[in-house]
Amino acid sequence: MNETRQLAQHVAQVRYENLPKEVVEKAKRLILDQIGCELACSTKPWSKIVYEYTAQNAPAQAESTIVNYGLRTKAEDAALVNATFGHGFEIDDTDLTSKIHPGCVVIPVAMALGEREQVGGREFLTAVVLGYDVALRVGGAARFAIKRGFHPTPVFAPFGAVAAVCRILEMNADEVLNAFGIVASHCSGLMEYSESGGEVKRIHGGIAAHAGIRSAMLARRGLTGPPTILEGKKGFCRAFSDTYRLDDITEGLGKEFRILRTGLKAYCCCAGQHAALDAASLIVEKHEVHPDEIEAIVVGQGLQEVNVVGGIVEPQDIASMQFSGRFGIALRLLKGGNEFSHYTEANLWDPAVRNFAKKIAWIEDEEIEKTTVAGARVTMQLKDGRSLTEKVAWAKGTIHNLLTRKEMKEKFEGLASMVLASNKVEAIIEVIEKLERLDSIQKLMALLVRE
């Protein structure tokens, strides 16, 4: 018991000097990736709605910068907008165990508070690492909340946001404990968007970021929360998941930093379908299969992936398109990929794509379920009678099949260059590479604004 208190003490005690080198380096890669996501996704129409709403209601405080646009506003409002950008187009980082996108919440929060408080690179990195650690520990403990229809990011990541704020503000263990108790009442988010569409999913990262900052600030002022909010009889884990594992919250605490479990997305769609995309590509490349030769495709995955990415046959908007594994494969084979540029209204309503998607079936595969997380087995039935199968246990970008440093850099450059000139893009890379030497995070934020 006392898992919440132990986690709070962890947040209050960890310093930069306690972080292993590989943890710091992983944090840098994730920060660079998230910045690229924020810049590119700031151009999307739903992102602009959140920005314009915030700009219209911006208070006088010029504390923190909104990327791309340069508006400086209250820290929690800047975090709301930047986190919305960061989660705005299904290209941000992912933990396959908890199903969280931690970076789109933790990093914008650390950026906003770090800029306001003028912290250096070491303090910023420590806040990010702790934010990931807390979010993934809570998410791992109650990972099956997704079975009830909860979206893991806005349900679990607010705890990570709180951890980042508390570390930057150097709050003590009791204050962190109260912040956890407060933020649990802010945790929410449903996955109906994956069934019938809607753009609200795009702001789930922003909701979580805003809630995390607010909760920490209230705790700092003295508001209290339940000290057993995670493990209690009417606490978070029991409320959100029929099956939970409290040991996951504290196992290896202070020795194993969960940020190392986070993967980077190679494709601009729900991570549950990525292994299927890789397997389909392998078949086509090995056997030089043309789409016209394909009679049918069967994808075998675990039950969760079948339910999340295997159920949408005819998406009605881009959000549900990005959650349709059938559309993902159709885009890969007919349009050449699953990048930022492939998820468009034109491709959504392309008759060839929609018709091809109907050839694809998603079924439960018990062997895949038992041996991998979000792995896939793909079988193509060709019109000439051949049956071709490939299995991918770990998709490109997961921690067992990492993107190379070159691929990470190319991904960032491709995303960031949608907004910034090449000299700024390269300057950001240089700053992140030496982030622990930066005396003020304000210098990084100044680079994230379009001229």
Beta strands, then each sheet from edge to edge (+ up, - down):
strand 1: 64-65
strand 2: 72-73
strand 3: 294-301
strand 4: 360-364
strand 5: 376-382
strand 6: 387-392
sheet 1: 1+ 2-
sheet 2: 4+ 3+ 5- 6+
end
